[in-house]
Amino acid sequence: MTEGGLERVWRECAPDVLAALMRRYGDFDAAEDAVQEALLAAARQWPTEGLPDNPKGWLITVASRRLVDQWRSERARADREQLVAERTPADELVSGPADVGDGSAHDDSLALLLLCCHPALRRPSQVALTLRAVSGLTTAQIARAFLVPESTMAQRISRAKGRLRQVNAPFAVPEVSELPGRVSAAQDVLYLLFTESHTSTTGPGLYDPVLADEAIRLTRRLHALLPEDGEASGLLALMLLTDARRPARTGPDGALVPLGEQDRTLWDQVRMHEGIRLVEETLPFGYVGPFQLQAAIAAVHAEAASAEETDWAQIEILYRMLCGIAPSPVVTLNHAVAVAMVDGPTAGLDLLQPLLRDAQTHRYHRLHAVRAHLLEMDGRADEARAGYALAAGLATSIPEQRYLNAKATGP
């Protein structure tokens, strides 16, 4: 089994394996350590012995044995084993591969998501811990998403796990009355998870379909729990409308195809229509949040038969509203493009100046890619090529690097 194949299986199985151990044993730190040991065992055995018929069940079995062995070796062995016995239903006690199962009878991933969004944690810790536990993203990938050093993110995740242990947070889907305090954080997590899948920050591929499908599945579950929550509907709509473009986002050779050049006949019409329907059902009523606004923007793009027919004036208004309620560097970048399409590239470039002066965002490759695009629109070809080259040097995704380098060396 190749290293890439191992990683794909691991990404698919890891959240369920961790969730299964959490359900049975309740110790976040110990469960995550045991899962990591199971992965190491898989990395040693699977390349020579082949992929097991049930990879998830194999990992759960090995991780469970590692966890039990670890506890048995400690001085408080009797108390630990008693705790395990009390927390584990009689028909789920782990004694070997035959009775472990693969966790498919339980949808533990939603419970794990909401555990990581416990109100005892601060919002950044909630998001970071969930990305680590539920999505299987590395600490380095999460650090890049937050624009912070990897060491800072590692400390944040460690403190979050310690806090959950301190408050003895139960592993279970909360009652509906308890959900509002966790839903907002869960939505942020799922959005970041989908964002990472939509444009992977590292590696040879532009898109990670496993992460995207998992983000959409969990968002559907969250939406089903709270069908009247407009932001849950908006987030699901945003994911569906964005994911609908997946077949057109890369060419036959895997090269990135920007939105304005995509063949829209390749867009997934089923997901597009479902997303538009969700926007139409929720946007006119009650509070309009950032996910609903982003979904509305995606719907405007979806409703245009071609790039030339895009209603940029409406998109600019929606981005202006989004800047008012949820400002961020990414929102500013997208707003600058919309302003450029309505009022000209100079107006868009003016919006980028504060980001260019900020030491943190100045290292963000998409800032320089957007600036180069607007310079190109303004006829400043030499400056645009230099901007694309700078963006390519800062990008960590290979498809994005190739696209930006091609723009830097093009006519």
Sequence and secondary structure as in RCSB ss.txt:
>XXXX:A:sequence
MTEGGLERVWRECAPDVLAALMRRYGDFDAAEDAVQEALLAAARQWPTEGLPDNPKGWLITVASRRLVDQWRSER
ARADREQLVAERTPADELVSGPADVGDGSAHDDSLALLLLCCHPALRRPSQVALTLRAVSGLTTAQIARAFLVPE
STMAQRISRAKGRLRQVNAPFAVPEVSELPGRVSAAQDVLYLLFTESHTSTTGPGLYDPVLADEAIRLTRRLHAL
LPEDGEASGLLALMLLTDARRPARTGPDGALVPLGEQDRTLWDQVRMHEGIRLVEETLPFGYVGPFQLQAAIAAV
HAEAASAEETDWAQIEILYRMLCGIAPSPVVTLNHAVAVAMVDGPTAGLDLLQPLLRDAQTHRYHRLHAVRAHLL
EMDGRADEARAGYALAAGLATSIPEQRYLNAKATGP
>XXXX:A:secstr
  HHHHHHHHHHHHHHHHHHHHHHH  HHHHHHHHHHHHHHHHHHHHHH   SSHHHHHHHHHHHHHHHHHHTST
THHHHHHHHHHHS GGG   SGGGT  STTS HHHHHHHHHT TTS HHHHHHHHHHHTS   HHHHHHHHTS H
HHHHHHHHHHHHHHHHTT   S   GGGTHHHHHHHHHHHHHHHHHHHS SSBS S  HHHHHHHHHHHHHHHHH
 TT HHHHHHHHHHHHHHTTGGGSB TTS B  GGG  GGGS HHHHHHHHHHHHHHTTSS   HHHHHHHHHHH
HHH SSGGG  HHHHHHHHHHHHHHS  HHHHHHHHHHHHHHH HHHHHHHHHHHHH TTGGG HHHHHHHHHHH
HHTT HHHHHHHHHHHHHH  BHHHHHHHHHHHH  
